[in-house]
Amino acid sequence: MKRYGNLWSELVSFRNLMVAVGNASRGKRDPANIARFLFDRERNLVQLQDELESRTYRPGPYRTFEIFEPKRRMISAAPFRDRIVHHALCNILEPIFETTFIHDSYACRKGKGTHAAINRFQYFAKRSRYELKCDLRKFFPTVDHDVLKRTVRRKIKDPDVMILIDQLIDHSNPQETVDGWFPGDDLFTAIERKRGLPIGNQTSQFLANVLLNPFDHFVTEQLGARGYLRYVDDFAIFGDDPKRLDLIRDRSRWFLESLRLRLHTKKCVISRTSQGTKFLGFRIFPEYRRLPVSNLVRMRARLRQMQASYAAGEIELQSIRRRIISWIGHAGHANTDKLRADILGDAKFQLQQNHHESSKDKLE
């Protein structure tokens, strides 16, 4: 395997940092912090560049918060200047690793994404009688730092770049506590080994693909899976023989344990494709797709909350419009024309001053 060096000068170049600023600021929710940095962008970037070149750069503290939909997760937000470093690093590493990724890895890659993964899932479902749908148990909290560093070093040999990568991995803030015992460990192994990557970092999403790339090749090349795709820690394998899929599940469990990762026992099941499978927010059948009931329940609850907030003057109609259009865009990838009409058709937003407007009139 070819290993790459002489990357550091390009990583810390002013041109790369300028590109990273644009990527880091796109679509973010902390415009005040971004504005403060951009107000004196050139000077701030020169200072950041000097810190990187002199090896005095140190990441700042994370801001953490929890989200509860569709499940409880801890999100970690790095300071804006650190996010610039994350994007600058990925700008250099992504083209190198991209050539090694399989076609059917869909997370955090240009030209891929959730909807492309859903289309591919349905493509495989139409051609197979059975599917093995799995995900990894507490993936980001259980990523083993040493295993991840070794995986990156198989491709990157630039010592300065690896020092920065090690620094960012080691700086990961404490994640959810999960049992970390594997065969061969002693009583102190789980305590001594550092684990966990913060959900929310650009580097975490990218490094997840790097870590699981050997598994992708193992399934497609050594196990010879006819249909396989992965989105972060969710993956599916298709075939016509459930006994063979069961064998693939056992072999996959063995390989993932070599990476100190575990399959989620209750969420690793073999089923008929005709029964439909929940994947990336949809229930996918060979010929059509549905939104899970839980998604519809959450949307109705959000509508009620937005109606109450609008009536109290706590939210503007433009913000409501953006949220509803976003949901319509998501739901539109399933067979939901009637459902969307039922949920949104009677939704009205009324101010307390006896002023009311139909959401249909304002949101079209």
C-alpha angles and dihedrals in degrees: 000000000000115000123205129225137162092061102123100084091053092046094055096038116125090236092057092046090051091053089047091054091058093047094046094050097046113113097346127150101221101072093158093062091043092049092052091054095043093048087077098017100154095050093045092049093049089052091049090047091051091051092051094047093047092045090238095116113123124182117241129233122288125241108221133198137160131242123197104193125118085354138343112281136160113233121200121204116199122209113274095250089054090051088056089056090048092054093043089055094047091048088064101036102041096069089050097050095035090075090058098049119099119244094249099059103105111175123104096348129124112259093015130079138130099307093049088051091050091051091050092047090055091046090057092042091057090055100043137060096209139032135196107213117190143162134190121256111250091335104183095041091051102046105130111228097212093049091048094049092050090050092052091047091059086073106022123059101164102119096207093050091048091050089056093046091049090048093053093046093047091048091061109129121238112287134197112307111249131171107266105184119132132175110285095028121125128215093279102042096090090051096045098047116080115225142177140062122218114250108232101046119114087221092054092056092046095045090050088063091046092051095047096040092091088053091052090054092044092056097043100038109026099030092036095221109189095209123020135154136168135198109188103301097346116090139165133201122196133203146131098247116070091192090058091048089052089054090048089052091054093047091047091052090053094049094046091051087058085062089047091248129125136212116239099249097207093045099048104087140149116225142157113272089225089067093062126238132228109240130161095343099317137086103230125204124179093258105024146011135229135194113242115250089243090063092052092048091052092049093052090049091050091051091053090048092048091049091053092046092048092049089053092048092244097123135034124236090239090061090049090050092054093050094048093046089051091054092046089053091052096043091047089073088070133055094271109128094121093040092053091049091049094049100041103028097083099031111124130179116209130181119223089244090077089262113132137175131185114244087222092058094048103035103052 
